[in-house]
Amino acid sequence: MEIQKRLDDNKGSFFIEKDGRQVAELDFIISENVLDAIHTGVRSELEGQGIAGRLFDEMVKFAREKGYKVKPSCPYIDVKFKRDPEGFKDVVY
C-alpha cells in the first residue's frame, strides 16, 4: 500500500487508498512553518499492521525536508514523539 500526499493551501494529509477508498490518514494544518498534526486514523481491519507508523514516518520526513516543526495535537503523534524525544527533537514544536 502506497502512501500518498494531498496538499490544499494550508491543509493536507498523508493517506493510503485500497480498492478506491481511503483506509488510513494523517491529517495536518500548516501555519508559519508549523505542521499541526491533528488526526491519525486507520480502518479497523488494518489496525496492528504498522500503517499509522508508516504515515507518521512520512510526516516526519516531509517536515524535515520542508524545515517545519511538528505540533503533535493528535494523541497518537504525541505518544510517538514522547517515546523517542531525542530522535525527534529537531522536529517537535
Secondary structure as UniProt FT lines:
FT   STRAND          3..8
FT   TURN            9..10
FT   STRAND          11..18
FT   TURN            19..20
FT   STRAND          21..31
FT   TURN            32..33
FT   STRAND          34..42
FT   HELIX           44..46
FT   TURN            47..48
FT   HELIX           51..66
FT   STRAND          69..71
FT   HELIX           75..83
FT   HELIX           85..88
FT   TURN            89..91
//
